[in-house]
Amino acid sequence: MHPVEMEPSSHKWGSTVAGVIGLLNDLDPYGLEPGTAAGAPQDEYEPEAHPIARLLLNSGSVSSDQVDRIWRQWFQEPLSKVIGAAKAERFCVRLNSLNDSA
């Protein structure tokens, strides 16, 4: 059985994207301080959040290798190189927990 592709307008899609953005903002791998007065906009990491959310919803989970591939497309380096492998793994655990709370 194949997973159903999430519609970008669905509530689950919106809440998952928001959750991914929140986790990326907490992680803040480049020290941009999204959502703070002196920082980047709250949705700074939204472009990167979309493919992560799509993968999470359609596959049920994401791995650090998958996040690294997505990150490399945007920043020409894997996220695990920016924040370290252990922190990247913990980030993926937090991402995957978004499915548990949905």
QUIBELKA-V800842 format. One record per helix or strand. SS is the DSSP state (helix for helix, strand for strand). FROM is the first residue (numbers start at 0). LEN is the number of residues. If there is no record, write none. Layout:
BEGIN
ss=<SS SS>
from=<FROM FROM>
len=<LEN LEN>
END
This chain:
BEGIN
ss=<helix helix helix helix helix>
from=<10 45 63 78 84>
len=<17 14 12 5 17>
END
